[in-house]
Amino acid sequence: MIPAGRTGLGTADVAKRMHRKTLPPEVRQALPAPISREGARTAIWDAGQIDAYLAGQKIPDLSFGGHSPDELVTADQARRELEGSVSPADFERYVREGSISGPDKVIDGVPHWKRSTVLAADDLLDRDEARLELRNPITPASWGGYIHQGRVPDPDVTLAGVPHWKRLTIRDWDVNRPGPGAGAGRPKGIRETKPRNTANNAKRKARQEFLQALLAKDEATSQAVSEFAEREGISRRTVWRMISDLRETGA
């Protein structure tokens, strides 16, 4: 993964910075650790770390520069942190659908995000990292087929021959793509032949009531959502979508 705001370098790029044609194993081992995932075929390094290494300076961490990553920002400030032009309507949709994580804190009824939470949407993921970002991960072979058939968005960046997608690109595509049985359903006028699962309905109602109570007390924080998701065995993105639905209906 290439963290948001960082610049990746392939082997040829690093060699050029070192005025070399190649990077022998002993030279590679002395460099800062690659930022590409463990096991990746192509190594990618962070430009800032390589430059610091070559200058004999302390190797910086991979956090983005500028303001504190824990600083809280409003929705309008948050959307401006993202690369490209994200309109207020698009930002609201991304949050509603779970493509961008929900707010970390609600202050006086106003949702706030940590800057790092928002910028995670701009992280660049390689092919396998993108696959694992799907709500329902598929096999590497199936994912490769999706890419080959053009069913996946074009990569946002190709570095050292490796395609990378923004986390937001993959999440937005994933949440809006048709799923199994999409468009199906009971034809109009046809009654059900089997009773609904009352146990599932009761569980859904209990979850909604719990989340309604959190909203009423302005306690729908990132930590509370994470704890609830873990307890219920569902994803954080699912919980944020439930919260968004409750807010829209005024429940």
C-alpha positions as CSV (number, residue, x, y, z in Angstrom):
1,M,0.0,0.0,0.0
2,I,1.1,3.5,-0.8
3,P,-0.3,5.7,2.0
4,A,-2.2,8.8,1.0
5,G,0.0,11.7,0.3
6,R,3.1,9.6,-0.2
7,T,5.1,9.0,-3.4
8,G,6.1,5.5,-4.4
9,L,9.4,4.6,-6.1
10,G,10.1,1.4,-8.1
11,T,13.4,-0.3,-8.3
12,A,14.5,1.7,-11.3
13,D,13.5,4.9,-9.6
14,V,15.6,4.1,-6.5
15,A,18.5,3.0,-8.6
16,K,18.4,6.3,-10.5
17,R,18.4,8.3,-7.3
18,M,21.5,6.4,-6.2
19,H,23.2,6.9,-9.6
20,R,23.1,3.1,-10.2
21,K,21.9,0.9,-13.0
22,T,20.7,-1.8,-10.7
23,L,20.1,-2.5,-7.0
24,P,22.2,-5.5,-5.9
25,P,20.8,-7.5,-3.0
26,E,23.3,-6.0,-0.5
27,V,22.2,-2.5,-1.5
28,R,18.5,-3.3,-1.3
29,Q,18.9,-4.8,2.2
30,A,20.4,-1.5,3.5
31,L,17.5,0.5,2.2
32,P,14.4,1.4,4.3
33,A,11.8,-1.3,4.2
34,P,9.6,-1.2,1.1
35,I,6.0,0.0,1.6
36,S,4.6,-2.6,-0.8
37,R,2.8,-5.4,0.9
38,E,4.8,-8.4,2.2
39,G,5.1,-11.0,-0.5
40,A,4.5,-8.5,-3.4
41,R,6.5,-9.4,-6.5
42,T,7.5,-5.8,-7.2
43,A,9.1,-3.8,-4.4
44,I,8.0,-0.2,-4.0
45,W,9.7,2.3,-1.6
46,D,8.6,5.6,-0.2
47,A,10.3,8.5,-1.9
48,G,10.6,10.5,1.4
49,Q,12.2,7.7,3.2
50,I,14.7,7.0,0.4
51,D,15.7,10.6,0.1
52,A,16.2,10.8,3.9
53,Y,18.3,7.6,3.8
54,L,20.5,9.0,1.0
55,A,21.0,12.3,2.8
56,G,22.0,10.4,6.0
57,Q,19.0,11.8,7.9
58,K,16.5,10.1,10.2
59,I,14.0,8.0,8.3
60,P,10.6,9.6,8.6
61,D,7.5,7.6,9.3
62,L,4.8,7.2,6.7
63,S,2.2,9.6,8.2
64,F,1.1,12.3,5.9
65,G,2.6,15.8,6.3
66,G,0.9,18.9,7.6
67,H,-1.7,18.9,10.3
68,S,-2.1,16.3,13.0
69,P,-3.7,13.1,11.8
70,D,-6.0,13.1,14.9
71,E,-7.3,16.6,14.3
72,L,-11.1,16.6,14.0
73,V,-12.6,18.1,10.8
74,T,-16.2,18.7,9.7
75,A,-17.7,17.2,6.6
76,D,-16.9,20.2,4.5
77,Q,-13.3,20.3,5.7
78,A,-13.0,16.5,5.3
79,R,-14.1,16.4,1.6
80,R,-11.4,19.1,0.8
81,E,-8.7,16.8,2.2
82,L,-9.4,14.3,-0.5
83,E,-7.6,14.3,-3.8
84,G,-9.6,15.6,-6.8
85,S,-12.9,17.4,-6.6
86,V,-15.3,15.8,-4.2
87,S,-18.6,17.7,-4.0
88,P,-20.7,17.9,-0.8
89,A,-23.3,15.6,-2.3
90,D,-20.7,13.0,-3.3
91,F,-19.0,13.1,0.1
92,E,-22.4,12.6,1.8
93,R,-23.1,9.6,-0.5
94,Y,-19.7,8.1,0.2
95,V,-20.3,8.2,3.9
96,R,-23.9,7.0,3.6
97,E,-22.8,4.0,1.5
98,G,-19.8,3.2,3.7
99,S,-17.2,4.1,1.0
100,I,-15.8,6.6,3.5
101,S,-15.8,5.6,7.2
102,G,-18.4,7.3,9.3
103,P,-17.5,10.2,11.7
104,D,-15.2,9.5,14.6
105,K,-17.0,11.9,16.9
106,V,-20.3,13.9,17.0
107,I,-20.0,17.3,18.6
108,D,-23.2,19.2,19.3
109,G,-24.9,17.1,16.7
110,V,-22.2,17.9,14.1
111,P,-20.3,14.9,12.7
112,H,-16.5,15.2,12.8
113,W,-13.8,13.0,11.3
114,K,-10.2,12.5,12.2
115,R,-8.1,13.7,9.3
116,S,-6.4,10.3,9.1
117,T,-9.8,8.6,8.8
118,V,-10.6,10.7,5.7
119,L,-7.2,10.4,4.1
120,A,-7.4,6.6,4.3
121,A,-9.8,6.8,1.4
122,D,-6.9,8.0,-0.8
123,D,-4.5,5.2,0.1
124,L,-3.3,3.4,-3.0
125,L,-3.8,-0.4,-3.0
126,D,-2.2,-2.9,-5.3
127,R,-4.2,-5.7,-7.0
128,D,-4.4,-8.0,-4.1
129,E,-5.0,-5.3,-1.5
130,A,-7.8,-4.0,-3.6
131,R,-9.4,-7.5,-3.7
132,L,-9.3,-7.8,0.1
133,E,-11.1,-4.4,0.3
134,L,-14.2,-5.9,-1.1
135,R,-17.2,-6.4,1.2
136,N,-17.2,-10.0,0.1
137,P,-13.7,-10.9,-1.0
138,I,-13.3,-13.2,-4.0
139,T,-10.5,-15.5,-5.0
140,P,-7.4,-14.0,-6.7
141,A,-8.3,-15.9,-9.9
142,S,-11.8,-14.5,-10.0
143,W,-10.5,-11.0,-9.2
144,G,-8.0,-11.3,-12.0
145,G,-10.9,-12.2,-14.3
146,Y,-12.8,-9.1,-13.3
147,I,-9.8,-7.0,-14.1
148,H,-9.1,-8.7,-17.4
149,Q,-12.7,-8.3,-18.5
150,G,-12.8,-4.6,-17.7
151,R,-15.4,-5.0,-14.9
152,V,-13.2,-3.1,-12.5
153,P,-12.5,0.7,-12.7
154,D,-9.2,1.6,-14.4
155,P,-6.3,1.9,-11.9
156,D,-5.8,5.4,-10.5
157,V,-2.0,5.0,-10.7
158,T,0.4,2.5,-12.3
159,L,3.8,2.4,-10.6
160,A,6.7,0.3,-11.7
161,G,4.2,-1.6,-13.8
162,V,1.9,-2.3,-10.8
163,P,-1.6,-1.0,-11.0
164,H,-2.9,0.7,-7.9
165,W,-6.4,1.8,-7.0
166,K,-7.5,4.3,-4.4
167,R,-9.4,2.7,-1.5
168,L,-12.3,5.0,-2.3
169,T,-12.3,3.9,-6.0
170,I,-12.7,0.3,-5.0
171,R,-15.2,0.8,-2.2
172,D,-17.4,3.1,-4.3
173,W,-17.3,0.5,-7.2
174,D,-18.0,-2.3,-4.8
175,V,-21.0,-0.8,-3.0
176,N,-22.6,0.2,-6.3
177,R,-22.0,-2.9,-8.4
178,P,-24.9,-5.4,-8.8
179,G,-24.7,-8.3,-6.5
180,P,-26.0,-11.9,-6.8
181,G,-29.7,-11.7,-7.7
182,A,-29.7,-8.0,-8.3
183,G,-32.9,-6.8,-9.8
184,A,-34.7,-10.0,-8.7
185,G,-37.5,-10.1,-6.2
186,R,-41.1,-11.1,-5.9
187,P,-43.2,-9.9,-8.9
188,K,-45.9,-7.4,-8.1
189,G,-49.1,-9.0,-6.9
190,I,-47.5,-12.3,-5.9
191,R,-47.7,-13.2,-2.3
192,E,-45.0,-14.9,-0.3
193,T,-45.3,-18.6,0.0
194,K,-43.0,-18.9,3.0
195,P,-43.1,-17.0,6.3
196,R,-40.5,-14.4,6.9
197,N,-37.7,-15.2,9.3
198,T,-39.0,-13.6,12.5
199,A,-35.8,-14.2,14.3
200,N,-33.8,-12.1,11.8
201,N,-36.5,-9.4,12.0
202,A,-36.2,-9.3,15.7
203,K,-32.4,-9.0,15.6
204,R,-32.7,-6.2,13.0
205,K,-35.1,-4.3,15.2
206,A,-32.9,-4.7,18.2
207,R,-29.9,-3.4,16.3
208,Q,-31.9,-0.4,15.1
209,E,-33.2,0.4,18.6
210,F,-29.6,0.3,20.0
211,L,-28.3,2.6,17.2
212,Q,-31.3,5.0,17.6
213,A,-30.3,5.3,21.3
214,L,-26.7,6.1,20.3
215,L,-27.9,8.8,17.9
216,A,-30.2,10.3,20.5
217,K,-27.3,10.7,22.9
218,D,-24.9,11.9,20.2
219,E,-22.7,8.8,21.0
220,A,-22.5,7.3,17.5
221,T,-18.7,7.5,17.6
222,S,-16.2,5.4,15.7
223,Q,-15.3,3.5,18.8
224,A,-18.9,2.8,19.7
225,V,-19.5,1.6,16.1
226,S,-16.5,-0.7,16.2
227,E,-17.6,-2.2,19.5
228,F,-21.1,-2.7,18.2
229,A,-19.9,-4.2,14.9
230,E,-17.6,-6.7,16.7
231,R,-20.3,-7.7,19.1
232,E,-22.9,-8.3,16.4
233,G,-20.4,-9.9,14.0
234,I,-21.0,-7.4,11.2
235,S,-18.7,-4.9,9.4
236,R,-18.3,-1.3,10.5
237,R,-19.4,-0.2,7.0
238,T,-22.7,-2.1,7.5
239,V,-23.2,-0.3,10.9
240,W,-22.5,3.1,9.3
241,R,-25.0,2.4,6.6
242,M,-27.6,1.5,9.2
243,I,-26.9,4.7,11.0
244,S,-27.2,6.7,7.8
245,D,-30.5,5.1,7.0
246,L,-31.8,6.0,10.5
247,R,-30.7,9.6,10.1
248,E,-32.4,9.9,6.7
249,T,-35.7,8.6,8.0
250,G,-35.5,10.7,11.1
251,A,-35.9,7.6,13.3
